[in-house]
């Protein structure tokens, strides 16, 4: 499965024609240069604090978030449901002839709302 955010990089559900290669890190760094606000920023700060040996700044943590977005978007674009353990499942759903992204949370997240 080709990854459209990281050209020439394949995902774990790849075919034999698609080899796993490292992404263009300079292109990824350019994409994540502006750190978002709100809960995304909170998540990046949490990643940085949880893994200080891996992320020296928020930009490095944002690269992980960017890669996660790419996996989800690429999976959906290729017609797959994207299940992330502990979080839920993303899928493409038809709504009156229009397609939209749907998300079904796992039970552990639904319990938070009860």
Secondary structure, DSSP 8 states (H G I E B T S, - for coil): -B-SSSTT-B-TT--TTS------HHHHHHHTSS---HHHHHHHHHHHHHTTTT-SSHHHHHHHHHHHHHHHHHHHHTT--EEETTTEEEEEEEETTEEEEEEEE-HHHHHHT-
